[in-house]
Amino acid sequence: MRITVIGAGPGGYEAAIMAAKLGAEVTIIEKNSPGGTCLNRGCIPTKALLATSDALETIHNAKAFGINVEGTVAPDFKAVMERKAKVVSGLVKGIEYLFNANNVTMIKGTGKLVDKNTVTVTKDDGSTETIATDKIILATGSVPIVPAMFQFDGKKVISSDEVLDLQELPKSMIIVGGGVIGCEIGQFLSRMGTQITIVEMVDQILPLEDAETAKQLARQFKKDKVKVMTGSGIAGVEVTETGVKANLADGKSVEAELMLVAIGRRSYLDQLNAQGAGVELDERGRIKVNDKMETNIPGIYAIGDIVATPLLAHVAAKEGIVAAYNAVKDAGKTVAYQAVPRCVYTEPEVAGVGLTELECVAQGIAYKVGQFDFRALGKAQAMGKIQGFVKIIVDSKDVIIGAAVVGAHATDLLAELSLAVHLGLTAEQIGDCIHAHPTLSEAIMEAAHDVHGVCVHKA
């Protein structure tokens, strides 16, 4: 069985390795470094940068823990960016090692779909190579959306790609979009010393998350002196010799040295020739697939940001593994989307899974909520990390259908709640499970008890 994968992002490279482990002869095509947006221009570099700002914040707060820090404490932005690049480089090499260890052939170039059994690759030197294959997995990812009105030039008006390659720390920046990217980059740069203004069109930052968790982050941003302007979009942008001016729909304006546009991403199908090969697209230019990740053409699969599922690396990875099983073994595997974790790596961290309260209301679902604050946890008090809470949402049968966590290690704590939503566990079952003391995970147990009004550590 010959499998060809176009795109080596989280979905593509995991699909390729899994297909190889299942016995297929695998070729993967990638025009850039393996790892895709997540590893090279997204998840990993931003987390490396946030680790730096976390370390800096810890030093600034050392006195509260009885530690005196003498002398000047200041970030070295060049060294910070060099560390980020080193982390990324090491992980890229790790993927290349896995390709070699599993006999996956990687071809550097741009892949083009000819038909269900043929792919061509245009290499950097202009030469082309034709690959005959039995099955194809499309995994070309996405690119930032930057509408013409923003006058994008990659220098003063930049996207999430360029912001991660800044060579100098900007004095000020306007961030258009208060989603995950805008909040993470905004807090990092603010703690490095940049004056940040976040402009979000809707009434809260993190529009897709629980309203209470978004308020917790907004309060932290106020402490960090990150200016947040919600409820009004950008009406126009002026690029000058000294910077950028954003005119808002409500008549206000804001100026800064740089503008980061972080309003979303679009499926990247450029040069793939998907439609030309007969692959059906939806009204938003995404590839249509069935629950097995197969397109309308038997033997051609599509995964990740080019299909109508959440634009998250872990979703793409799961879809890649499912597509590989189905392509090689015709296994009939599907993806369970009811428990997709959502994570924001700010301080405090924000995480969610399943439905929010607003979604329950919109869908007419009867629900109950249990909630427990971190400040009532012994471990949180000892750590000095008392901001945040765990919220559990259950339906009329006590089944956990959603959860939200905001606070220290929220993204790690979410795993138990994701499993609960995935398996359809009840709040009673989670509450009956003994949770170690002292840990932050006790907040999950306490929130589960609170669903039934029997939380011991809550008045």
Phi and psi in degrees as a GROMACS rama.xvg file:
@    title "Ramachandran Plot"
@    xaxis  label "Phi"
@    yaxis  label "Psi"
@TYPE xy
-103.456  123.844  ARG-2
-117.021  132.266  ILE-3
-117.901  128.21  THR-4
-112.658  128.757  VAL-5
-105.765  109.385  ILE-6
110.74  125.263  GLY-7
-114.366  38.837  ALA-8
-77.5059  -168.319  GLY-9
-55.3018  -38.702  PRO-10
-72.6577  -47.2941  GLY-11
-66.28  -46.8909  GLY-12
-70.6523  -34.3056  TYR-13
-70.6306  -35.5843  GLU-14
-62.1245  -42.9928  ALA-15
-63.8702  -47.1203  ALA-16
-66.3928  -41.5505  ILE-17
-64.1388  -43.2811  MET-18
-59.4908  -39.3331  ALA-19
-65.9741  -42.3822  ALA-20
-64.1959  -26.2957  LYS-21
-85.2486  0.627139  LEU-22
106.549  3.29955  GLY-23
-82.9866  157.901  ALA-24
-91.6531  112.576  GLU-25
-114.95  134.534  VAL-26
-121.112  133.136  THR-27
-122.306  138.13  ILE-28
-114.462  129.593  ILE-29
-148.228  129.387  GLU-30
-83.3238  -20.965  LYS-31
-117.186  -153.707  ASN-32
-77.7765  146.408  SER-33
-63.7987  152.563  PRO-34
113.776  -19.4455  GLY-35
62.8227  -160.269  GLY-36
-59.7224  -43.5906  THR-37
-55.309  -51.9097  CYS-38
-78.7525  -39.8634  LEU-39
-93.2003  -31.0312  ASN-40
-139.085  20.6104  ARG-41
-148.123  -107.435  GLY-42
-49.9312  -55.4627  CYS-43
-72.5333  -50.2273  ILE-44
-60.5431  -37.7775  PRO-45
-66.4443  -37.3648  THR-46
-68.7675  -33.9231  LYS-47
-64.6082  -40.3393  ALA-48
-68.117  -42.8016  LEU-49
-65.7772  -30.4129  LEU-50
-63.0392  -35.9895  ALA-51
-65.8907  -47.4619  THR-52
-66.7294  -31.3903  SER-53
-64.4564  -43.197  ASP-54
-63.2319  -40.8524  ALA-55
-63.7443  -42.2443  LEU-56
-65.6742  -37.1377  GLU-57
-61.9074  -42.3207  THR-58
-64.735  -43.3497  ILE-59
-61.4617  -30.1061  HIS-60
-98.3285  11.4313  ASN-61
-60.2211  -34.3743  ALA-62
-59.3638  -33.4658  LYS-63
-64.5728  -19.0954  ALA-64
-104.014  12.7314  PHE-65
81.4049  21.5635  GLY-66
-114.911  125.535  ILE-67
-96.2939  124.978  ASN-68
-108.396  117.634  VAL-69
-100.549  151.726  GLU-70
87.4951  -178.204  GLY-71
-83.1595  132.826  THR-72
-115.095  115.237  VAL-73
-148.834  144.895  ALA-74
-73.9726  145.433  PRO-75
-103.238  98.0968  ASP-76
-61.0358  -38.1648  PHE-77
-62.5368  -43.2805  LYS-78
-67.8744  -35.5022  ALA-79
-60.1582  -47.4096  VAL-80
-68.6252  -32.584  MET-81
-67.2224  -39.3411  GLU-82
-63.3624  -43.6425  ARG-83
-55.8907  -47.1347  LYS-84
-63.0902  -36.2712  ALA-85
-67.3577  -41.0833  LYS-86
-61.4095  -46.1403  VAL-87
-62.6715  -47.0046  VAL-88
-58.3649  -42.1337  SER-89
-63.2479  -39.5457  GLY-90
-73.1347  -34.3284  LEU-91
-61.2801  -44.5004  VAL-92
-62.5514  -33.1032  LYS-93
-63.5904  -40.6561  GLY-94
-66.3031  -42.8856  ILE-95
-60.9745  -37.6529  GLU-96
-63.073  -43.4559  TYR-97
-64.5881  -36.4476  LEU-98
-59.3135  -48.7285  PHE-99
-63.914  -42.0929  ASN-100
-65.7369  -26.2649  ALA-101
-107.427  13.0166  ASN-102
58.8029  35.497  ASN-103
-88.3686  125.056  VAL-104
-88.4387  121.18  THR-105
-103.809  129.981  MET-106
-114.146  126.593  ILE-107
-84.1926  119.741  LYS-108
159.966  -174.012  GLY-109
-102.845  121.717  THR-110
-86.0377  142.472  GLY-111
-131.257  130.718  LYS-112
-81.0666  124.258  LEU-113
-99.9315  -55.4916  VAL-114
-155.002  -172.746  ASP-115
-68.8574  -9.18712  LYS-116
-124.786  9.91776  ASN-117
-141.465  132.337  THR-118
-131.775  139.062  VAL-119
-111.693  150.631  THR-120
-123.866  125.554  VAL-121
-98.2043  118.447  THR-122
-90.0577  170.619  LYS-123
-60.2085  -30.109  ASP-124
-85.1964  4.27197  ASP-125
92.4973  -11.0299  GLY-126
-75.3907  160.09  SER-127
-125.519  154.672  THR-128
-135.686  136.401  GLU-129
-104.039  131.82  THR-130
-116.398  124.66  ILE-131
-90.415  135.28  ALA-132
-147.445  160.777  THR-133
-93.0332  -39.679  ASP-134
-135.137  155.18  LYS-135
-132.528  137.33  ILE-136
-119.397  119.169  ILE-137
-93.1755  127.658  LEU-138
-150.262  56.1477  ALA-139
-88.3063  -1.30825  THR-140
74.905  -151.267  GLY-141
-143.35  168.672  SER-142
-133.821  157.65  VAL-143
-62.6478  145.666  PRO-144
-90.0047  122.605  ILE-145
-134.674  90.92  VAL-146
-57.5683  153.318  PRO-147
-57.068  -31.9762  ALA-148
-60.1071  -21.0534  MET-149
-83.2621  -5.8967  PHE-150
55.0636  47.5589  GLN-151
-59.4911  127.884  PHE-152
-130.142  -0.887546  ASP-153
74.8471  3.52767  GLY-154
-122.494  -60.9454  LYS-155
-96.652  -31.8984  LYS-156
-112.819  113.508  VAL-157
-125.885  166.947  ILE-158
-110.01  -176.269  SER-159
-65.4347  -19.6408  SER-160
-68.6581  -51.0882  ASP-161
-71.441  -32.491  GLU-162
-63.6036  -27.1291  VAL-163
-83.1427  -1.30454  LEU-164
-118.931  18.8951  ASP-165
-60.5367  136.593  LEU-166
-95.4016  -22.0825  GLN-167
-130.805  147.536  GLU-168
-74.4664  119.84  LEU-169
-70.6869  149.228  PRO-170
-71.4018  -35.7989  LYS-171
-150.571  154.278  SER-172
-152.402  137.418  MET-173
-96.1081  127.568  ILE-174
-110.55  116.673  ILE-175
-92.1887  110.21  VAL-176
115.556  117.017  GLY-177
-101.809  32.5845  GLY-178
-83.5673  -159.323  GLY-179
-59.1223  -51.0018  VAL-180
-61.5799  -48.1684  ILE-181
-60.7281  -42.2568  GLY-182
-69.9945  -43.7687  CYS-183
-66.0599  -49.7051  GLU-184
-65.4041  -38.981  ILE-185
-61.0045  -46.5727  GLY-186
-68.0126  -40.0798  GLN-187
-59.0297  -52.9565  PHE-188
-65.1457  -35.8518  LEU-189
-60.5192  -43.8838  SER-190
-73.5062  -19.0274  ARG-191
-79.1174  -20.5435  MET-192
125.955  2.11701  GLY-193
-83.4067  138.664  THR-194
-79.6435  116.971  GLN-195
-111.698  135.876  ILE-196
-125.654  120.85  THR-197
-101.596  127.154  ILE-198
-112.084  118.586  VAL-199
-124.26  129.543  GLU-200
-66.4062  -38.0012  MET-201
-86.6449  -176.995  VAL-202
-83.8579  -2.63475  ASP-203
-145.277  150.913  GLN-204
-70.336  162.558  ILE-205
48.9224  63.9372  LEU-206
-57.7832  -25.5013  PRO-207
-89.513  -3.30385  LEU-208
-102.298  169.018  GLU-209
-54.0609  134.867  ASP-210
-59.9827  -38.8521  ALA-211
-67.2537  -36.9587  GLU-212
-68.4832  -38.6884  THR-213
-61.9155  -37.7978  ALA-214
-65.5996  -37.5557  LYS-215
-61.2317  -43.833  GLN-216
-67.984  -39.3273  LEU-217
-60.6142  -38.3222  ALA-218
-64.7271  -39.0936  ARG-219
-66.435  -39.94  GLN-220
-60.2853  -36.4682  PHE-221
-63.7809  -40.7433  LYS-222
-63.8752  -38.0523  LYS-223
-77.3936  -2.60381  ASP-224
63.3044  33.0588  LYS-225
-89.3804  119.758  VAL-226
-79.5918  128.563  LYS-227
-119.149  124.349  VAL-228
-118.346  107.862  MET-229
-110.587  164.247  THR-230
82.0577  10.2563  GLY-231
-153.182  131.06  SER-232
-90.4595  -179.654  GLY-233
-85.1604  126.265  ILE-234
-95.2877  -26.7623  ALA-235
-168.63  156.378  GLY-236
-130.123  133.287  VAL-237
-118.237  123.162  GLU-238
-101.216  123.48  VAL-239
-116.321  -179.4  THR-240
-66.2322  -29.5061  GLU-241
-99.7138  -12.5614  THR-242
168.772  -145.09  GLY-243
-134.822  139.285  VAL-244
-118.811  129.108  LYS-245
-108.561  124.627  ALA-246
-99.3853  123.173  ASN-247
-89.8308  158.396  LEU-248
-63.2519  -24.8607  ALA-249
-88.1704  7.76322  ASP-250
95.7964  -12.9127  GLY-251
-77.9511  166.019  LYS-252
-144.997  158.865  SER-253
-145.844  143.477  VAL-254
-123.028  150.326  GLU-255
-160.877  171.058  ALA-256
-69.272  -40.8756  GLU-257
-133.141  159.608  LEU-258
-126.933  128.594  MET-259
-104.382  122.417  LEU-260
-97.3961  112.98  VAL-261
-132.079  65.0246  ALA-262
-108.306  8.76469  ILE-263
134.358  -179.179  GLY-264
-135.427  158.445  ARG-265
-122.718  152.346  ARG-266
-59.6343  136.381  SER-267
-102.199  100.483  TYR-268
-115.975  6.86958  LEU-269
-56.7704  132.935  ASP-270
70.1029  -0.961186  GLN-271
-77.4357  -26.983  LEU-272
63.1348  34.8477  ASN-273
-62.1187  -50.2228  ALA-274
-64.7392  -39.1205  GLN-275
-60.9368  -28.9006  GLY-276
-89.6588  1.63197  ALA-277
96.9075  6.78738  GLY-278
-78.2967  131.272  VAL-279
-80.2123  139.906  GLU-280
-114.561  158.28  LEU-281
-90.2659  -175.104  ASP-282
-66.7866  -15.8511  GLU-283
-104.362  13.7457  ARG-284
78.2454  19.9052  GLY-285
-100.927  153.021  ARG-286
-77.0557  132.317  ILE-287
-79.3875  133.746  LYS-288
-136.008  160.329  VAL-289
-90.5151  -172.665  ASN-290
-72.1721  -5.06011  ASP-291
-100.4  8.10989  LYS-292
70.7843  19.0587  MET-293
-96.7843  139.839  GLU-294
-79.0083  -174.692  THR-295
-67.4059  -15.6585  ASN-296
-99.0981  113.922  ILE-297
-55.1272  131.905  PRO-298
95.9732  -10.2599  GLY-299
-110.496  122.324  ILE-300
-113.11  156.302  TYR-301
-139.605  140.89  ALA-302
-143.076  165.505  ILE-303
76.7694  -145.158  GLY-304
-68.5026  -8.61436  ASP-305
-92.1095  1.86684  ILE-306
-119.722  169.563  VAL-307
-85.3884  58.3679  ALA-308
-129.993  168.566  THR-309
-54.368  135.555  PRO-310
-80.8706  74.4706  LEU-311
-134.158  141.622  LEU-312
-59.3674  -41.209  ALA-313
-70.6685  -26.2505  HIS-314
-70.3886  -45.617  VAL-315
-59.3366  -41.2177  ALA-316
-62.9004  -44.9536  ALA-317
-64.3483  -43.1804  LYS-318
-62.0572  -36.2941  GLU-319
-63.7573  -42.6371  GLY-320
-66.65  -41.694  ILE-321
-62.1841  -45.006  VAL-322
-62.2374  -40.0197  ALA-323
-62.9527  -46.388  ALA-324
-59.5405  -43.6295  TYR-325
-71.6327  -35.555  ASN-326
-69.1983  -41.5558  ALA-327
-86.8285  -41.874  VAL-328
-111.548  -5.4357  LYS-329
50.4324  49.2466  ASP-330
-78.6363  -15.2104  ALA-331
71.2965  22.9422  GLY-332
-74.0663  150.025  LYS-333
-134.431  169.024  THR-334
-105.457  133.616  VAL-335
-93.1356  110.811  ALA-336
-95.3117  -0.448557  TYR-337
-72.4747  -14.051  GLN-338
-128.636  51.7624  ALA-339
-82.4463  117.394  VAL-340
-69.156  142.249  PRO-341
-121.36  124.167  ARG-342
-130.613  137.28  CYS-343
-127.814  124.653  VAL-344
-99.3003  40.4798  TYR-345
-81.6273  -175.978  THR-346
-117.858  106.884  GLU-347
-76.9629  156.423  PRO-348
-68.6026  151.815  GLU-349
-128.039  133.404  VAL-350
-145.913  150.535  ALA-351
-153.982  158.823  GLY-352
-151.148  147.629  VAL-353
70.128  -147.608  GLY-354
-86.1405  149.327  LEU-355
-93.5541  170.612  THR-356
-61.7285  -41.3053  GLU-357
-61.6867  -38.2959  LEU-358
-68.1795  -36.5997  GLU-359
-62.4958  -43.3359  CYS-360
-63.346  -45.9134  VAL-361
-62.6888  -33.4108  ALA-362
-92.8797  1.19857  GLN-363
69.1158  30.5349  GLY-364
-92.3219  125.816  ILE-365
-71.7598  130.853  ALA-366
-146.495  161.82  TYR-367
-128.48  157.434  LYS-368
-126.722  140.191  VAL-369
-121.047  138.523  GLY-370
-143.623  144.207  GLN-371
-144.273  131.611  PHE-372
-85.5101  142.506  ASP-373
-61.6119  -31.4784  PHE-374
-61.9726  -15.6602  ARG-375
-91.637  3.20522  ALA-376
-95.4366  133.038  LEU-377
-60.2745  -40.1324  GLY-378
-65.0196  -41.5598  LYS-379
-64.0394  -40.7484  ALA-380
-64.0477  -42.1728  GLN-381
-64.1845  -36.5708  ALA-382
-77.8949  -18.7006  MET-383
74.9148  26.2398  GLY-384
-123.76  74.0433  LYS-385
-97.6336  -4.45645  ILE-386
-76.1208  134.267  GLN-387
119.765  -178.98  GLY-388
-163.926  168.737  PHE-389
-115.411  133.079  VAL-390
-122.921  131.618  LYS-391
-119.459  132.433  ILE-392
-113.429  126.957  ILE-393
-122.521  156.825  VAL-394
-89.522  -170.407  ASP-395
-65.8321  -15.0858  SER-396
-102.76  11.8993  LYS-397
74.872  6.99267  ASP-398
-75.5096  132.884  VAL-399
-73.8023  117.526  ILE-400
-113.143  -4.68308  ILE-401
-170.843  159.5  GLY-402
-159.426  154.252  ALA-403
-139.845  141.807  ALA-404
-134.622  133.08  VAL-405
-133.817  131.413  VAL-406
140.123  -171.951  GLY-407
-59.8213  133.571  ALA-408
58.1479  26.1463  HIS-409
-57.8901  -38.7936  ALA-410
-68.3568  -28.514  THR-411
-80.0015  -40.6939  ASP-412
-62.4474  -26.7693  LEU-413
-62.3848  -22.4764  LEU-414
-56.239  -44.0547  ALA-415
-62.8307  -40.1939  GLU-416
-73.1856  -33.5214  LEU-417
-63.6568  -42.0739  SER-418
-62.8883  -40.1211  LEU-419
-62.1782  -44.6274  ALA-420
-66.5466  -42.4134  VAL-421
-60.7945  -42.5107  HIS-422
-91.5624  -4.80315  LEU-423
71.1742  35.1029  GLY-424
-74.2367  159.309  LEU-425
-98.7881  162.561  THR-426
-62.599  -35.6041  ALA-427
-62.4091  -41.2739  GLU-428
-64.4696  -43.0424  GLN-429
-65.8665  -42.0375  ILE-430
-65.7954  -29.8245  GLY-431
-74.4677  -19.9728  ASP-432
-74.8971  130.858  CYS-433
-72.6823  124.072  ILE-434
-105.295  134.578  HIS-435
-60.436  146.645  ALA-436
-122.922  136.988  HIS-437
-92.4723  127.664  PRO-438
-142.166  162.936  THR-439
-72.2327  -25.3637  LEU-440
-65.8979  -16.1286  SER-441
-58.7736  -26.2857  GLU-442
-62.527  -30.4806  ALA-443
-68.1114  -46.7547  ILE-444
-60.2746  -44.4889  MET-445
-64.7457  -40.057  GLU-446
-64.9982  -37.4222  ALA-447
-63.901  -41.7833  ALA-448
-63.9937  -36.3168  HIS-449
-66.3875  -26.4029  ASP-450
-54.0165  -36.7489  VAL-451
-101.406  8.35744  HIS-452
71.7767  24.1636  GLY-453
-123.845  31.7519  VAL-454
-76.5266  115.278  CYS-455
-62.437  -39.923  VAL-456
-94.6253  26.9462  HIS-457
-134.957  129.757  LYS-458
